[in-house]
Structures are given as structure tokens and as C-alpha cells.
Amino acid sequence: MTRVAGGGGLTDARWARLEPLLPVGNGRCGRWRDCRQVIDGVLYRVRTGGVRVVASPPRST
């Protein structure tokens, strides 16, 4: 089975190559429980151009 989150995330083969390079959790919980989901999110942001900044109208003083 090849898992691709959101239609453009990491395949199982790519994840298998990347996972050994990540630090091992110490079991005391942490910020992320699923590193694959976090990396898929980062790749999504890179692929879609990151955060869009919408210009706001000038302030009237």
C-alpha cells in the first residue's frame, strides 16, 4: 500500500528512507505524535507557496 496524504504527501517508500534520519522520541509525549503528518504538512506548504499575505487597506488617521 502506498500512502499519500492529501494526494501529494510522502509515499511509503520515501517515508522509509526519511524516517531513520529523524530523532527518536523519548516517550514523554511531545509536540508531535506523528512526524509523518508534520512533514507532509511542511511539504504541502512548500508546494502551495506557503502563507499568502493579503494586503490590507491603508489605515485612516
All heavy atoms as a GROMACS GRO file, in nm:
protein
  463
    1MET      N    1   0.084  -0.118   0.000
    1MET     CA    2   0.000   0.000   0.000
    1MET      C    3   0.089   0.124   0.000
    1MET      O    4   0.182   0.136   0.077
    1MET     CB    5  -0.088  -0.001   0.124
    1MET     CG    6  -0.170   0.126   0.140
    1MET     SD    7  -0.278   0.120   0.282
    1MET     CE    8  -0.178   0.208   0.400
    2THR      N    9   0.059   0.217  -0.084
    2THR     CA   10   0.133   0.343  -0.089
    2THR      C   11   0.043   0.452  -0.032
    2THR      O   12  -0.060   0.483  -0.087
    2THR     CB   13   0.173   0.378  -0.233
    2THR    OG1   14   0.254   0.273  -0.282
    2THR    CG2   15   0.249   0.507  -0.239
    3ARG      N   16   0.085   0.507   0.078
    3ARG     CA   17   0.007   0.611   0.144
    3ARG      C   18   0.055   0.747   0.095
    3ARG      O   19   0.172   0.778   0.101
    3ARG     CB   20   0.025   0.602   0.295
    3ARG     CG   21  -0.041   0.715   0.369
    3ARG     CD   22  -0.014   0.703   0.516
    3ARG     NE   23  -0.026   0.834   0.576
    3ARG     CZ   24   0.015   0.867   0.694
    3ARG    NH1   25   0.074   0.777   0.768
    3ARG    NH2   26   0.001   0.988   0.740
    4VAL      N   27  -0.039   0.827   0.048
    4VAL     CA   28  -0.008   0.964   0.009
    4VAL      C   29  -0.115   1.051   0.071
    4VAL      O   30  -0.230   1.049   0.029
    4VAL     CB   31  -0.006   0.981  -0.144
    4VAL    CG1   32   0.025   1.124  -0.181
    4VAL    CG2   33   0.098   0.889  -0.206
    5ALA      N   34  -0.079   1.125   0.174
    5ALA     CA   35  -0.174   1.211   0.244
    5ALA      C   36  -0.209   1.331   0.160
    5ALA      O   37  -0.123   1.400   0.109
    5ALA     CB   38  -0.116   1.256   0.378
    6GLY      N   39  -0.337   1.356   0.145
    6GLY     CA   40  -0.381   1.475   0.074
    6GLY      C   41  -0.348   1.475  -0.074
    6GLY      O   42  -0.350   1.578  -0.139
    7GLY      N   43  -0.317   1.358  -0.128
    7GLY     CA   44  -0.289   1.350  -0.270
    7GLY      C   45  -0.151   1.399  -0.312
    7GLY      O   46  -0.120   1.402  -0.428
    8GLY      N   47  -0.066   1.436  -0.219
    8GLY     CA   48   0.065   1.485  -0.259
    8GLY      C   49   0.170   1.473  -0.151
    8GLY      O   50   0.273   1.536  -0.157
    9GLY      N   51   0.145   1.390  -0.050
    9GLY     CA   52   0.240   1.375   0.059
    9GLY      C   53   0.348   1.273   0.027
    9GLY      O   54   0.375   1.242  -0.088
   10LEU      N   55   0.406   1.221   0.132
   10LEU     CA   56   0.512   1.122   0.117
   10LEU      C   57   0.456   0.985   0.086
   10LEU      O   58   0.360   0.941   0.150
   10LEU     CB   59   0.592   1.113   0.248
   10LEU     CG   60   0.678   1.233   0.285
   10LEU    CD1   61   0.730   1.216   0.426
   10LEU    CD2   62   0.791   1.249   0.188
   11THR      N   63   0.518   0.916  -0.008
   11THR     CA   64   0.482   0.777  -0.032
   11THR      C   65   0.549   0.693   0.077
   11THR      O   66   0.639   0.739   0.148
   11THR     CB   67   0.531   0.731  -0.170
   11THR    OG1   68   0.673   0.739  -0.172
   11THR    CG2   69   0.471   0.815  -0.282
   12ASP      N   70   0.507   0.568   0.087
   12ASP     CA   71   0.567   0.479   0.186
   12ASP      C   72   0.716   0.460   0.161
   12ASP      O   73   0.795   0.454   0.255
   12ASP     CB   74   0.496   0.343   0.185
   12ASP     CG   75   0.357   0.349   0.245
   12ASP    OD1   76   0.332   0.441   0.325
   12ASP    OD2   77   0.275   0.262   0.213
   13ALA      N   78   0.755   0.453   0.034
   13ALA     CA   79   0.897   0.434   0.002
   13ALA      C   80   0.980   0.555   0.044
   13ALA      O   81   1.088   0.540   0.102
   13ALA     CB   82   0.914   0.409  -0.148
   14ARG      N   83   0.930   0.674   0.019
   14ARG     CA   84   1.004   0.795   0.059
   14ARG      C   85   1.009   0.807   0.211
   14ARG      O   86   1.109   0.850   0.268
   14ARG     CB   87   0.940   0.919  -0.003
   14ARG     CG   88   0.966   0.928  -0.149
   14ARG     CD   89   0.910   1.054  -0.206
   14ARG     NE   90   0.939   1.066  -0.347
   14ARG     CZ   91   0.891   1.159  -0.424
   14ARG    NH1   92   0.809   1.249  -0.377
   14ARG    NH2   93   0.923   1.162  -0.552
   15TRP      N   94   0.899   0.773   0.277
   15TRP     CA   95   0.896   0.780   0.423
   15TRP      C   96   0.996   0.682   0.483
   15TRP      O   97   1.063   0.711   0.581
   15TRP     CB   98   0.756   0.754   0.476
   15TRP     CG   99   0.751   0.754   0.625
   15TRP    CD1  100   0.726   0.649   0.705
   15TRP    CD2  101   0.774   0.865   0.712
   15TRP    NE1  102   0.733   0.686   0.838
   15TRP    CE2  103   0.763   0.819   0.844
   15TRP    CE3  104   0.806   1.000   0.691
   15TRP    CZ2  105   0.780   0.903   0.953
   15TRP    CZ3  106   0.823   1.082   0.802
   15TRP    CH2  107   0.810   1.033   0.931
   16ALA      N  108   1.007   0.563   0.423
   16ALA     CA  109   1.101   0.462   0.473
   16ALA      C  110   1.245   0.512   0.465
   16ALA      O  111   1.328   0.477   0.549
   16ALA     CB  112   1.085   0.332   0.393
   17ARG      N  113   1.275   0.594   0.367
   17ARG     CA  114   1.411   0.650   0.356
   17ARG      C  115   1.433   0.765   0.453
   17ARG      O  116   1.544   0.788   0.500
   17ARG     CB  117   1.436   0.699   0.213
   17ARG     CG  118   1.447   0.585   0.114
   17ARG     CD  119   1.477   0.633  -0.025
   17ARG     NE  120   1.607   0.699  -0.028
   17ARG     CZ  121   1.647   0.776  -0.127
   17ARG    NH1  122   1.570   0.796  -0.231
   17ARG    NH2  123   1.765   0.832  -0.124
   18LEU      N  124   1.328   0.839   0.483
   18LEU     CA  125   1.341   0.958   0.567
   18LEU      C  126   1.331   0.927   0.717
   18LEU      O  127   1.402   0.987   0.798
   18LEU     CB  128   1.232   1.059   0.529
   18LEU     CG  129   1.230   1.190   0.603
   18LEU    CD1  130   1.359   1.268   0.579
   18LEU    CD2  131   1.111   1.274   0.560
   19GLU      N  132   1.247   0.834   0.754
   19GLU     CA  133   1.220   0.807   0.896
   19GLU      C  134   1.344   0.777   0.979
   19GLU      O  135   1.357   0.829   1.091
   19GLU     CB  136   1.119   0.693   0.908
   19GLU     CG  137   1.072   0.673   1.050
   19GLU     CD  138   0.964   0.567   1.059
   19GLU    OE1  139   0.956   0.481   0.970
   19GLU    OE2  140   0.890   0.572   1.157
   20PRO      N  141   1.441   0.699   0.931
   20PRO     CA  142   1.560   0.671   1.014
   20PRO      C  143   1.645   0.795   1.042
   20PRO      O  144   1.725   0.795   1.135
   20PRO     CB  145   1.640   0.570   0.932
   20PRO     CG  146   1.546   0.513   0.833
   20PRO     CD  147   1.442   0.618   0.809
   21LEU      N  148   1.628   0.900   0.966
   21LEU     CA  149   1.706   1.022   0.985
   21LEU      C  150   1.648   1.114   1.092
   21LEU      O  151   1.715   1.208   1.135
   21LEU     CB  152   1.718   1.098   0.853
   21LEU     CG  153   1.777   1.019   0.736
   21LEU    CD1  154   1.768   1.099   0.609
   21LEU    CD2  155   1.920   0.980   0.767
   22LEU      N  156   1.525   1.087   1.134
   22LEU     CA  157   1.458   1.171   1.234
   22LEU      C  158   1.496   1.128   1.375
   22LEU      O  159   1.522   1.010   1.400
   22LEU     CB  160   1.307   1.162   1.216
   22LEU     CG  161   1.254   1.210   1.081
   22LEU    CD1  162   1.105   1.181   1.070
   22LEU    CD2  163   1.282   1.357   1.061
   23PRO      N  164   1.496   1.222   1.470
   23PRO     CA  165   1.528   1.185   1.608
   23PRO      C  166   1.418   1.096   1.668
   23PRO      O  167   1.301   1.107   1.631
   23PRO     CB  168   1.534   1.320   1.682
   23PRO     CG  169   1.460   1.415   1.596
   23PRO     CD  170   1.470   1.365   1.455
   24VAL      N  171   1.458   1.009   1.758
   24VAL     CA  172   1.366   0.919   1.824
   24VAL      C  173   1.305   0.989   1.943
   24VAL      O  174   1.375   1.055   2.020
   24VAL     CB  175   1.440   0.790   1.869
   24VAL    CG1  176   1.345   0.697   1.942
   24VAL    CG2  177   1.502   0.722   1.750
   25GLY      N  178   1.174   0.975   1.961
   25GLY     CA  179   1.107   1.035   2.075
   25GLY      C  180   1.148   0.969   2.205
   25GLY      O  181   1.190   0.853   2.207
   26ASN      N  182   1.135   1.042   2.315
   26ASN     CA  183   1.175   0.987   2.444
   26ASN      C  184   1.057   0.930   2.521
   26ASN      O  185   1.071   0.894   2.637
   26ASN     CB  186   1.248   1.093   2.527
   26ASN     CG  187   1.163   1.216   2.551
   26ASN    OD1  188   1.045   1.217   2.520
   26ASN    ND2  189   1.223   1.319   2.605
   27GLY      N  190   0.937   0.927   2.460
   27GLY     CA  191   0.822   0.867   2.524
   27GLY      C  192   0.751   0.957   2.624
   27GLY      O  193   0.655   0.916   2.685
   28ARG      N  194   0.799   1.078   2.643
   28ARG     CA  195   0.737   1.169   2.739
   28ARG      C  196   0.640   1.263   2.668
   28ARG      O  197   0.623   1.377   2.708
   28ARG     CB  198   0.843   1.250   2.810
   28ARG     CG  199   0.930   1.164   2.895
   28ARG     CD  200   1.028   1.240   2.978
   28ARG     NE  201   1.051   1.377   2.937
   28ARG     CZ  202   1.151   1.450   2.979
   28ARG    NH1  203   1.238   1.398   3.060
   28ARG    NH2  204   1.166   1.574   2.940
   29CYS      N  205   0.581   1.212   2.565
   29CYS     CA  206   0.490   1.292   2.483
   29CYS      C  207   0.572   1.400   2.414
   29CYS      O  208   0.694   1.398   2.415
   29CYS     CB  209   0.377   1.352   2.565
   29CYS     SG  210   0.244   1.415   2.464
   30GLY      N  211   0.511   1.488   2.357
   30GLY     CA  212   0.584   1.590   2.286
   30GLY      C  213   0.488   1.671   2.203
   30GLY      O  214   0.367   1.655   2.212
   31ARG      N  215   0.544   1.753   2.124
   31ARG     CA  216   0.461   1.841   2.045
   31ARG      C  217   0.393   1.765   1.932
   31ARG      O  218   0.279   1.790   1.899
   31ARG     CB  219   0.549   1.951   1.989
   31ARG     CG  220   0.472   2.064   1.934
   31ARG     CD  221   0.561   2.180   1.912
   31ARG     NE  222   0.480   2.298   1.908
   31ARG     CZ  223   0.522   2.414   1.871
   31ARG    NH1  224   0.647   2.430   1.839
   31ARG    NH2  225   0.442   2.516   1.868
   32TRP      N  226   0.464   1.673   1.870
   32TRP     CA  227   0.410   1.599   1.757
   32TRP      C  228   0.403   1.452   1.789
   32TRP      O  229   0.499   1.393   1.834
   32TRP     CB  230   0.496   1.617   1.633
   32TRP     CG  231   0.520   1.759   1.595
   32TRP    CD1  232   0.429   1.861   1.600
   32TRP    CD2  233   0.640   1.816   1.548
   32TRP    NE1  234   0.486   1.976   1.557
   32TRP    CE2  235   0.616   1.952   1.523
   32TRP    CE3  236   0.766   1.765   1.520
   32TRP    CZ2  237   0.713   2.038   1.475
   32TRP    CZ3  238   0.862   1.851   1.472
   32TRP    CH2  239   0.835   1.985   1.449
   33ARG      N  240   0.292   1.393   1.763
   33ARG     CA  241   0.279   1.248   1.783
   33ARG      C  242   0.305   1.174   1.653
   33ARG      O  243   0.340   1.058   1.654
   33ARG     CB  244   0.140   1.213   1.834
   33ARG     CG  245   0.116   1.266   1.973
   33ARG     CD  246  -0.013   1.208   2.028
   33ARG     NE  247  -0.041   1.262   2.158
   33ARG     CZ  248   0.002   1.209   2.271
   33ARG    NH1  249   0.076   1.102   2.268
   33ARG    NH2  250  -0.029   1.263   2.386
   34ASP      N  251   0.286   1.241   1.540
   34ASP     CA  252   0.305   1.176   1.410
   34ASP      C  253   0.394   1.264   1.323
   34ASP      O  254   0.347   1.360   1.263
   34ASP     CB  255   0.169   1.154   1.343
   34ASP     CG  256   0.179   1.079   1.212
   34ASP    OD1  257   0.290   1.035   1.176
   34ASP    OD2  258   0.076   1.065   1.144
   35CYS      N  259   0.523   1.232   1.320
   35CYS     CA  260   0.618   1.314   1.242
   35CYS      C  261   0.584   1.312   1.094
   35CYS      O  262   0.607   1.410   1.024
   35CYS     CB  263   0.760   1.264   1.264
   35CYS     SG  264   0.826   1.303   1.426
   36ARG      N  265   0.532   1.201   1.046
   36ARG     CA  266   0.499   1.193   0.903
   36ARG      C  267   0.393   1.296   0.866
   36ARG      O  268   0.401   1.361   0.762
   36ARG     CB  269   0.450   1.053   0.868
   36ARG     CG  270   0.423   1.037   0.720
   36ARG     CD  271   0.395   0.893   0.688
   36ARG     NE  272   0.371   0.876   0.545
   36ARG     CZ  273   0.371   0.760   0.484
   36ARG    NH1  274   0.395   0.650   0.553
   36ARG    NH2  275   0.347   0.751   0.356
   37GLN      N  276   0.295   1.314   0.952
   37GLN     CA  277   0.190   1.412   0.926
   37GLN      C  278   0.248   1.554   0.925
   37GLN      O  279   0.211   1.636   0.843
   37GLN     CB  280   0.080   1.400   1.031
   37GLN     CG  281  -0.037   1.491   1.007
   37GLN     CD  282  -0.146   1.473   1.110
   37GLN    OE1  283  -0.124   1.414   1.216
   37GLN    NE2  284  -0.262   1.523   1.081
   38VAL      N  285   0.340   1.583   1.015
   38VAL     CA  286   0.403   1.714   1.021
   38VAL      C  287   0.485   1.739   0.894
   38VAL      O  288   0.476   1.846   0.833
   38VAL     CB  289   0.493   1.727   1.147
   38VAL    CG1  290   0.572   1.856   1.144
   38VAL    CG2  291   0.409   1.718   1.272
   39ILE      N  292   0.563   1.640   0.852
   39ILE     CA  293   0.644   1.657   0.731
   39ILE      C  294   0.555   1.671   0.608
   39ILE      O  295   0.582   1.753   0.521
   39ILE     CB  296   0.744   1.541   0.717
   39ILE    CG1  297   0.847   1.553   0.830
   39ILE    CG2  298   0.811   1.542   0.581
   39ILE    CD1  299   0.943   1.440   0.841
   40ASP      N  300   0.446   1.595   0.602
   40ASP     CA  301   0.351   1.611   0.492
   40ASP      C  302   0.295   1.754   0.490
   40ASP      O  303   0.278   1.814   0.384
   40ASP     CB  304   0.235   1.512   0.503
   40ASP     CG  305   0.269   1.374   0.451
   40ASP    OD1  306   0.368   1.361   0.376
   40ASP    OD2  307   0.196   1.279   0.486
   41GLY      N  308   0.268   1.809   0.608
   41GLY     CA  309   0.218   1.946   0.616
   41GLY      C  310   0.320   2.048   0.568
   41GLY      O  311   0.286   2.143   0.497
   42VAL      N  312   0.445   2.028   0.605
   42VAL     CA  313   0.551   2.119   0.560
   42VAL      C  314   0.566   2.111   0.409
   42VAL      O  315   0.576   2.214   0.340
   42VAL     CB  316   0.685   2.086   0.630
   42VAL    CG1  317   0.800   2.162   0.568
   42VAL    CG2  318   0.675   2.116   0.779
   43LEU      N  319   0.566   1.990   0.355
   43LEU     CA  320   0.577   1.974   0.210
   43LEU      C  321   0.459   2.038   0.139
   43LEU      O  322   0.474   2.096   0.031
   43LEU     CB  323   0.588   1.826   0.174
   43LEU     CG  324   0.717   1.757   0.217
   43LEU    CD1  325   0.711   1.608   0.188
   43LEU    CD2  326   0.838   1.821   0.150
   44TYR      N  327   0.340   2.028   0.197
   44TYR     CA  328   0.222   2.092   0.139
   44TYR      C  329   0.241   2.243   0.132
   44TYR      O  330   0.212   2.306   0.031
   44TYR     CB  331   0.098   2.055   0.219
   44TYR     CG  332  -0.024   2.133   0.176
   44TYR    CD1  333  -0.096   2.095   0.063
   44TYR    CD2  334  -0.067   2.245   0.248
   44TYR    CE1  335  -0.206   2.166   0.022
   44TYR    CE2  336  -0.176   2.316   0.207
   44TYR     CZ  337  -0.247   2.277   0.094
   44TYR     OH  338  -0.357   2.348   0.054
   45ARG      N  339   0.290   2.301   0.243
   45ARG     CA  340   0.310   2.446   0.246
   45ARG      C  341   0.413   2.490   0.144
   45ARG      O  342   0.399   2.593   0.078
   45ARG     CB  343   0.353   2.492   0.386
   45ARG     CG  344   0.251   2.466   0.494
   45ARG     CD  345   0.123   2.539   0.468
   45ARG     NE  346   0.138   2.680   0.488
   45ARG     CZ  347   0.061   2.755   0.562
   45ARG    NH1  348  -0.040   2.702   0.625
   45ARG    NH2  349   0.082   2.883   0.573
   46VAL      N  350   0.520   2.412   0.128
   46VAL     CA  351   0.623   2.444   0.029
   46VAL      C  352   0.565   2.433  -0.112
   46VAL      O  353   0.586   2.520  -0.196
   46VAL     CB  354   0.745   2.352   0.046
   46VAL    CG1  355   0.840   2.364  -0.071
   46VAL    CG2  356   0.816   2.382   0.177
   47ARG      N  357   0.489   2.327  -0.135
   47ARG     CA  358   0.432   2.302  -0.268
   47ARG      C  359   0.329   2.408  -0.308
   47ARG      O  360   0.318   2.445  -0.424
   47ARG     CB  361   0.369   2.163  -0.270
   47ARG     CG  362   0.330   2.113  -0.404
   47ARG     CD  363   0.282   1.967  -0.402
   47ARG     NE  364   0.171   1.945  -0.312
   47ARG     CZ  365   0.179   1.880  -0.195
   47ARG    NH1  366   0.293   1.830  -0.155
   47ARG    NH2  367   0.073   1.863  -0.120
   48THR      N  368   0.253   2.458  -0.212
   48THR     CA  369   0.147   2.554  -0.243
   48THR      C  370   0.190   2.698  -0.229
   48THR      O  371   0.110   2.789  -0.247
   48THR     CB  372   0.024   2.530  -0.153
   48THR    OG1  373   0.063   2.547  -0.017
   48THR    CG2  374  -0.035   2.393  -0.177
   49GLY      N  375   0.314   2.722  -0.196
   49GLY     CA  376   0.363   2.859  -0.190
   49GLY      C  377   0.359   2.921  -0.052
   49GLY      O  378   0.375   3.042  -0.038
   50GLY      N  379   0.336   2.841   0.050
   50GLY     CA  380   0.341   2.892   0.187
   50GLY      C  381   0.223   2.979   0.223
   50GLY      O  382   0.113   2.963   0.171
   51VAL      N  383   0.246   3.071   0.309
   51VAL     CA  384   0.140   3.158   0.361
   51VAL      C  385   0.116   3.273   0.265
   51VAL      O  386   0.210   3.341   0.223
   51VAL     CB  387   0.180   3.213   0.500
   51VAL    CG1  388   0.073   3.304   0.554
   51VAL    CG2  389   0.208   3.099   0.595
   52ARG      N  390  -0.008   3.294   0.229
   52ARG     CA  391  -0.042   3.408   0.145
   52ARG      C  392  -0.061   3.529   0.234
   52ARG      O  393  -0.126   3.524   0.337
   52ARG     CB  394  -0.173   3.382   0.071
   52ARG     CG  395  -0.156   3.300  -0.051
   52ARG     CD  396  -0.283   3.284  -0.129
   52ARG     NE  397  -0.359   3.408  -0.136
   52ARG     CZ  398  -0.485   3.416  -0.175
   52ARG    NH1  399  -0.549   3.308  -0.206
   52ARG    NH2  400  -0.547   3.532  -0.179
   53VAL      N  401  -0.006   3.638   0.192
   53VAL     CA  402  -0.022   3.763   0.265
   53VAL      C  403  -0.119   3.848   0.186
   53VAL      O  404  -0.097   3.878   0.068
   53VAL     CB  405   0.113   3.836   0.282
   53VAL    CG1  406   0.092   3.969   0.352
   53VAL    CG2  407   0.210   3.748   0.356
   54VAL      N  408  -0.227   3.886   0.250
   54VAL     CA  409  -0.328   3.968   0.184
   54VAL      C  410  -0.307   4.112   0.229
   54VAL      O  411  -0.303   4.141   0.348
   54VAL     CB  412  -0.470   3.920   0.221
   54VAL    CG1  413  -0.576   4.006   0.156
   54VAL    CG2  414  -0.487   3.774   0.184
   55ALA      N  415  -0.294   4.199   0.132
   55ALA     CA  416  -0.272   4.340   0.165
   55ALA      C  417  -0.399   4.397   0.225
   55ALA      O  418  -0.510   4.374   0.177
   55ALA     CB  419  -0.234   4.418   0.039
   56SER      N  420  -0.383   4.472   0.331
   56SER     CA  421  -0.498   4.536   0.394
   56SER      C  422  -0.506   4.681   0.348
   56SER      O  423  -0.406   4.742   0.310
   56SER     CB  424  -0.486   4.529   0.546
   56SER     OG  425  -0.369   4.594   0.586
   57PRO      N  426  -0.624   4.738   0.350
   57PRO     CA  427  -0.637   4.877   0.309
   57PRO      C  428  -0.560   4.970   0.404
   57PRO      O  429  -0.542   4.937   0.522
   57PRO     CB  430  -0.787   4.905   0.315
   57PRO     CG  431  -0.844   4.796   0.399
   57PRO     CD  432  -0.750   4.681   0.393
   58PRO      N  433  -0.514   5.082   0.355
   58PRO     CA  434  -0.440   5.174   0.444
   58PRO      C  435  -0.531   5.224   0.557
   58PRO      O  436  -0.650   5.240   0.539
   58PRO     CB  437  -0.396   5.287   0.352
   58PRO     CG  438  -0.478   5.273   0.229
   58PRO     CD  439  -0.527   5.133   0.222
   59ARG      N  440  -0.468   5.248   0.671
   59ARG     CA  441  -0.543   5.299   0.786
   59ARG      C  442  -0.571   5.448   0.770
   59ARG      O  443  -0.488   5.523   0.721
   59ARG     CB  444  -0.462   5.283   0.915
   59ARG     CG  445  -0.445   5.140   0.954
   59ARG     CD  446  -0.372   5.137   1.086
   59ARG     NE  447  -0.344   5.001   1.126
   59ARG     CZ  448  -0.288   4.967   1.239
   59ARG    NH1  449  -0.252   5.061   1.323
   59ARG    NH2  450  -0.268   4.844   1.267
   60SER      N  451  -0.690   5.485   0.807
   60SER     CA  452  -0.720   5.629   0.805
   60SER      C  453  -0.688   5.687   0.942
   60SER      O  454  -0.719   5.628   1.045
   60SER     CB  455  -0.867   5.652   0.770
   60SER     OG  456  -0.949   5.589   0.864
   61THR      N  457  -0.623   5.800   0.943
   61THR     CA  458  -0.584   5.862   1.072
   61THR      C  459  -0.657   5.990   1.097
   61THR      O  460  -0.716   6.052   1.017
   61THR     CB  461  -0.432   5.892   1.075
   61THR    OG1  462  -0.399   5.970   0.963
   61THR    CG2  463  -0.357   5.762   1.076
   0.00000   0.00000   0.00000
